């Protein structure tokens, strides 16, 4: 047996510390204040749209707090028990946030339909004033998160919550104006249905990406056949098998493969070139390659021709 295994890593790319953590903390403070204002305003004015948004903000407070907790966990170093560290804590937080958003959306939709059947009086001036204040607060929180989101799925999930709140505030302002001018109170319930639909639509991409990472699917933007072809076409490479590409967490893609080199090729030199190519061409920051020679093969495997094609094509296969 003659094998060589190489590892190339760029650590620290996914930890949610420093600026992202501070942005989450600031957004949490703004969101908590807005939740209290909208809950009191919805109770005072009788507006379901305000109460629905206050309920969404309650979820936001929990999700942002969960996000901060996940940020601290994700930054913990690797250990003997957790050899990849805790980076996927933020993915679990993002998936949980998305699922909770769906539950809130269903609850809002149910109450909105009930109010369409039985209209409820709404104090439009107070509803309008609270909605304007909520929009201003959501814009402040979203600005903080946009500047810090980077490649963090956790911060992006928090941003999706805040942007949904901002859109809901715009809808509530519109409903308040309609009720103020026409006294048509079903506008409040209709806006609430729009908020519910917005929550589901906004959370679906985050949930889909979180599930892809948890299921170790190939990251978006990367083609496994293309990576396989690039490795196989490298000078000195005879054959590639057991190729896997997945995400350790958002923004950190990993690859592993068994690479059989031509007999007589310099395995270390081939390995160095492949590692550089995978990082620079495909952005794969965590590279693990096991280089094998014909001595490693079982008797029924074909053998590679000595030497590599001078034009970079893989060596010819010689039957045993």
C-alpha positions as CSV (number, residue, x, y, z in Angstrom):
1,X,0.0,0.0,0.0
2,X,1.2,3.5,-0.9
3,X,-1.2,6.3,0.0
4,X,-0.8,9.9,0.8
5,X,-3.5,12.0,2.5
6,X,-3.5,15.8,2.4
7,X,-5.6,18.3,4.3
8,X,-5.9,22.0,3.5
9,X,-8.2,24.2,5.7
10,X,-9.0,27.8,6.2
11,X,-10.3,28.0,9.7
12,X,-12.5,30.7,11.2
13,X,-14.5,31.6,8.2
14,X,-17.9,30.6,9.6
15,X,-17.7,31.7,13.2
16,X,-20.2,34.3,14.1
17,X,-18.3,36.6,16.3
18,X,-17.3,40.3,16.5
19,X,-19.3,42.4,14.1
20,X,-22.1,39.9,13.3
21,X,-22.5,39.1,17.0
22,X,-22.7,42.8,17.9
23,X,-25.2,43.4,15.1
24,X,-27.4,40.6,16.4
25,X,-27.3,42.1,19.9
26,X,-28.3,45.5,18.6
27,X,-31.1,44.1,16.4
28,X,-32.3,42.1,19.4
29,X,-32.6,45.3,21.5
30,X,-34.5,47.2,18.7
31,X,-36.8,44.3,18.1
32,X,-37.7,43.8,21.7
33,X,-38.6,47.5,22.0
34,X,-40.8,47.3,18.9
35,X,-42.5,44.2,20.1
36,X,-43.7,45.9,23.2
37,X,-44.8,49.0,21.3
38,X,-46.8,47.0,18.7
39,X,-48.4,44.6,21.3
40,X,-49.6,47.6,23.3
41,X,-50.6,49.4,20.1
42,X,-52.5,46.4,18.7
43,X,-54.4,45.9,21.9
44,X,-55.3,49.6,22.1
45,X,-56.4,50.0,18.5
46,X,-57.9,46.5,18.0
47,X,-55.6,46.0,14.9
48,X,-54.9,42.4,14.0
49,X,-52.1,43.5,11.7
50,X,-50.3,45.1,14.6
51,X,-51.0,42.2,16.9
52,X,-49.8,39.8,14.2
53,X,-46.6,41.7,13.7
54,X,-46.1,41.8,17.5
55,X,-46.4,38.1,17.5
56,X,-43.9,37.9,14.7
57,X,-41.6,40.2,16.7
58,X,-41.9,37.9,19.7
59,X,-40.6,35.1,17.4
60,X,-37.9,37.4,16.2
61,X,-36.8,38.1,19.8
62,X,-36.5,34.4,20.4
63,X,-34.8,33.7,17.1
64,X,-32.3,36.5,17.6
65,X,-31.6,35.3,21.1
66,X,-31.2,31.8,19.8
67,X,-28.9,33.2,17.0
68,X,-26.7,34.8,19.6
69,X,-26.5,31.6,21.5
70,X,-25.7,29.7,18.3
71,X,-23.0,32.3,17.5
72,X,-21.3,31.6,20.8
73,X,-21.5,27.9,20.3
74,X,-20.3,28.0,16.7
75,X,-17.2,29.9,17.7
76,X,-16.1,27.1,20.1
77,X,-13.0,25.2,19.1
78,X,-12.9,21.7,17.9
79,X,-12.5,18.9,20.4
80,X,-12.0,15.1,20.5
81,X,-15.8,14.7,20.7
82,X,-16.7,17.3,18.1
83,X,-13.9,17.0,15.5
84,X,-15.6,19.5,13.1
85,X,-16.4,21.9,15.9
86,X,-19.8,23.5,16.5
87,X,-20.2,25.5,13.3
88,X,-23.5,23.9,12.4
89,X,-25.1,25.3,15.5
90,X,-26.0,28.4,13.4
91,X,-27.6,26.1,10.7
92,X,-29.8,24.5,13.4
93,X,-30.8,28.0,14.6
94,X,-31.7,29.1,11.0
95,X,-33.8,25.9,10.4
96,X,-35.6,26.4,13.7
97,X,-36.3,30.0,12.9
98,X,-37.8,29.2,9.5
99,X,-40.0,26.5,11.0
100,X,-41.3,28.8,13.7
101,X,-42.0,31.4,11.1
102,X,-44.3,29.0,9.3
103,X,-46.2,28.2,12.5
104,X,-46.7,31.9,13.2
105,X,-47.8,32.5,9.6
106,X,-50.5,29.8,9.9
107,X,-51.8,31.3,13.2
108,X,-52.0,34.7,11.7
109,X,-53.8,33.4,8.6
110,X,-56.3,31.6,10.7
111,X,-57.2,34.7,12.8
112,X,-57.3,36.9,9.6
113,X,-59.8,34.6,8.0
114,X,-62.0,34.7,11.1
115,X,-61.9,38.5,11.1
116,X,-62.9,38.6,7.4
117,X,-66.0,36.6,8.3
118,X,-66.7,38.8,11.4
119,X,-65.2,42.3,11.0
120,X,-63.6,43.9,14.0
121,X,-63.5,47.6,14.8
122,X,-60.1,49.2,14.4
123,X,-58.8,52.6,15.6
124,X,-57.1,53.7,12.4
125,X,-55.1,56.8,13.7
126,X,-53.4,54.9,16.5
127,X,-52.8,51.9,14.2
128,X,-51.1,54.2,11.6
129,X,-48.9,55.9,14.1
130,X,-47.6,52.6,15.6
131,X,-47.0,51.2,12.2
132,X,-44.9,54.2,11.1
133,X,-42.8,53.8,14.3
134,X,-42.4,50.1,13.7
135,X,-41.2,50.7,10.1
136,X,-38.5,53.1,11.3
137,X,-37.3,50.6,13.9
138,X,-37.2,47.7,11.4
139,X,-35.2,49.8,9.0
140,X,-32.6,50.5,11.7
141,X,-32.4,46.8,12.6
142,X,-32.2,45.7,9.0
143,X,-29.3,48.2,8.3
144,X,-27.4,46.7,11.2
145,X,-27.8,43.2,9.9
146,X,-27.2,43.9,6.3
147,X,-23.7,45.3,7.1
148,X,-22.8,42.2,9.1
149,X,-24.5,39.3,7.2
150,X,-21.5,38.2,5.1
151,X,-22.0,34.4,4.5
152,X,-23.6,33.7,7.8
153,X,-26.9,31.8,7.3
154,X,-27.8,32.6,10.9
155,X,-27.6,36.4,10.4
156,X,-29.4,36.1,7.0
157,X,-32.2,34.3,8.8
158,X,-32.4,37.1,11.4
159,X,-32.4,39.6,8.5
160,X,-35.2,37.8,6.8
161,X,-37.3,38.2,10.0
162,X,-36.6,41.9,10.2
163,X,-37.3,42.6,6.5
164,X,-40.6,40.7,6.8
165,X,-41.4,42.9,9.8
166,X,-40.6,46.0,7.7
167,X,-42.8,44.8,4.8
168,X,-45.6,44.0,7.3
169,X,-45.3,47.6,8.7
170,X,-45.7,49.0,5.2
171,X,-48.8,46.9,4.7
172,X,-50.2,48.0,8.1
173,X,-49.6,51.6,7.2
174,X,-51.5,51.1,3.9
175,X,-54.3,49.4,5.8
176,X,-54.4,52.2,8.4
177,X,-54.8,54.7,5.6
178,X,-57.6,52.8,3.9
179,X,-59.5,52.4,7.2
180,X,-58.9,56.1,8.1
181,X,-60.3,57.2,4.7
182,X,-63.0,54.6,4.0
183,X,-63.7,53.0,7.4
184,X,-63.4,49.6,5.6
185,X,-62.0,47.5,8.5
186,X,-61.4,44.2,6.5
187,X,-58.3,45.9,5.1
188,X,-56.6,45.1,8.4
189,X,-57.3,41.3,8.0
190,X,-56.3,41.3,4.4
191,X,-52.9,42.9,5.3
192,X,-52.5,40.2,8.0
193,X,-53.0,37.5,5.3
194,X,-50.3,39.2,3.2
195,X,-48.0,39.2,6.2
196,X,-48.6,35.4,6.7
197,X,-47.8,34.8,3.0
198,X,-44.7,36.9,3.2
199,X,-43.4,35.0,6.2
200,X,-43.7,31.7,4.4
201,X,-42.2,32.9,1.2
202,X,-39.3,34.6,2.9
203,X,-38.4,31.7,5.1
204,X,-38.5,29.0,2.5
205,X,-35.1,29.7,0.9
206,X,-33.5,29.8,4.3
207,X,-35.1,26.5,5.3
208,X,-34.1,24.9,2.0
209,X,-30.5,25.9,2.3
210,X,-30.3,24.8,6.0
211,X,-31.7,21.4,5.1
212,X,-29.3,21.1,2.2
213,X,-26.4,21.7,4.6
214,X,-27.7,19.4,7.2
215,X,-28.2,16.7,4.5
216,X,-24.6,17.4,3.3
217,X,-25.8,18.2,-0.2
218,X,-23.5,19.8,-2.8
219,X,-23.3,23.5,-2.1
220,X,-25.2,25.8,-4.6
221,X,-22.9,27.1,-7.4
222,X,-20.7,24.0,-7.3
223,X,-21.0,21.1,-9.8
224,X,-19.7,17.7,-8.6
225,X,-19.2,16.5,-12.2
226,X,-17.2,19.6,-13.0
227,X,-15.0,19.2,-10.0
228,X,-14.5,15.5,-10.9
229,X,-13.5,16.4,-14.4
230,X,-11.1,19.1,-13.3
231,X,-9.3,16.6,-10.9
232,X,-9.2,13.8,-13.5
233,X,-7.8,16.1,-16.2
234,X,-4.9,17.3,-14.0
235,X,-1.4,16.1,-15.1
236,X,-0.4,13.0,-13.3
237,X,-3.9,11.9,-12.3
238,X,-5.1,8.5,-13.5
239,X,-8.5,8.2,-11.9
240,X,-10.7,9.8,-9.2
241,X,-13.3,8.1,-7.0
242,X,-15.2,8.6,-3.8
243,X,-15.5,12.3,-4.5
244,X,-17.8,14.2,-2.0
245,X,-18.5,17.9,-1.7
246,X,-20.5,19.3,1.1
247,X,-20.8,22.3,3.4
248,X,-19.5,22.3,7.0
249,X,-21.6,25.4,7.5
250,X,-22.7,28.4,5.4
251,X,-19.7,29.7,3.5
252,X,-17.4,26.8,4.2
253,X,-17.4,24.1,1.5
254,X,-15.4,20.9,1.9
255,X,-14.3,18.2,-0.5
256,X,-12.8,14.8,-0.1
257,X,-11.7,12.3,-2.8
258,X,-9.4,9.4,-3.6
259,X,-7.0,10.3,-6.4
260,X,-5.0,7.6,-8.2
261,X,-1.8,8.9,-9.8
262,X,0.1,7.6,-12.7
263,X,2.9,5.2,-11.9
264,X,6.1,7.1,-11.5
265,X,4.3,10.5,-10.9
266,X,5.4,12.6,-7.9
267,X,2.4,12.2,-5.6
268,X,3.3,15.2,-3.4
269,X,3.6,17.5,-6.4
270,X,0.3,16.3,-7.8
271,X,-1.3,16.7,-4.4
272,X,-0.1,20.3,-4.1
273,X,-1.3,21.3,-7.5
274,X,-4.8,19.7,-6.9
275,X,-5.1,21.5,-3.5
276,X,-4.3,24.9,-5.1
277,X,-6.7,24.3,-8.0
278,X,-9.6,23.3,-5.8
279,X,-9.2,26.3,-3.5
280,X,-8.6,28.9,-6.2
281,X,-10.9,27.7,-8.9
282,X,-13.8,26.3,-6.9
283,X,-13.5,28.0,-3.5
284,X,-13.2,24.8,-1.6
285,X,-11.6,25.8,1.7
286,X,-11.5,22.4,3.4
287,X,-9.7,19.9,1.1
288,X,-8.9,16.3,1.9
289,X,-7.4,14.1,-0.8
290,X,-6.0,10.6,-0.5
291,X,-3.5,9.9,-3.2
292,X,-3.1,6.3,-4.2
293,X,-0.7,4.4,-6.5
294,X,-1.1,1.1,-8.3
295,X,0.4,-0.7,-5.3
296,X,-2.8,0.2,-3.4
297,X,-5.1,-1.4,-5.9
298,X,-7.0,-4.7,-5.5
299,X,-6.1,-7.3,-8.2
300,X,-9.3,-6.6,-10.2
301,X,-8.7,-2.9,-10.6
302,X,-7.1,-1.6,-13.8
303,X,-3.6,-0.1,-13.7
304,X,-2.4,3.2,-14.9
305,X,0.2,3.7,-17.6
306,X,3.6,4.9,-16.4
307,X,3.9,8.7,-16.5
308,X,1.3,11.3,-17.3
309,X,0.2,12.8,-20.6
310,X,2.3,15.9,-21.2
311,X,-0.8,17.8,-22.2
312,X,-2.5,17.3,-18.8
313,X,-4.8,14.5,-19.7
314,X,-5.1,11.5,-17.4
315,X,-2.8,8.6,-18.1
316,X,-4.0,5.6,-20.1
317,X,-5.6,2.6,-18.3
318,X,-3.8,-0.8,-18.8
319,X,-6.0,-3.9,-18.0
320,X,-4.5,-6.2,-15.4
